[in-house]
């Protein structure tokens, strides 16, 4: 029996790629005309879940790695501001799922994101914040996802938690942290090894309640 559920954010709780693409394109258009790379939601879906510097290098191929990382930082700063106002797309049935799960489990978020990103998710969706006890991310801890999962487990005294995410990176991080993994197949990634899978958040109710 699990005593906690730790969620990834992008591709698991919401899809913010359309809004992030808009925010990134605005920054690049206004400040970096030398960048010629296409920025679309589909491209971002293929990159989300990786560490931010890695995303920067793969997204902004027309400039140096150093420049790409610097531009990414500016894009991320504006992204959190933009998302807090415009929101991403919550997956269908998310709040109903959280309402039911919270009756039985402690709920958490661990995401590979920058400072302010999980906070902007809550700012755009203040009705959801009350369901989550704790969260962690590399923008605050400076650590990779597996270590952030371990931190949440340890400081909340969890004995048998599960991680829910959508990408291979999520699956690998859960494995390194010693947690079983539920694959959110509706998200952005392709995973071959998992302990269970869901095609919508609502399926967690039937599997875990």
C-alpha angles and dihedrals in degrees: 000000000000120000097192141023119212115197133201111223113215112062091006109058100012144358109229097163097109092052094042090052090053092050094047093047091052093054094045094046094049100041112015113045089159090071108091100171120124115246115198137151091249092054091049092050088060092052105038115108094043124103112278098246090054091051090050094054093047094045101044100044095151093071136048121282090250092052092044092055092047092050091047090056091056091046091051092049090055093039093065091049092048096046094048087061103034102030128208127255112283112214114251115272095012099134093043088052093050092047091056098040093048090061090065108019142044108244129214143168128224115176137166095241146122130262110292099019100105087040091056089051087058093042091054091043107031091164090068101050094080092065095062123075100189143352139192138192139170093253087070104027101034087222134116122257097265091055092046090053089051091050092054091046093050100044092047093045094235117176103186114011129162129216122223117199144137110226140067088247089057092050092049093047092050090050092050090049091050096245130132113247131226111197117221094211092185090068133079106287145068115231127183102184122051140133095232139347139217133197094202136013089252091066089069089070093060093043100044108026 
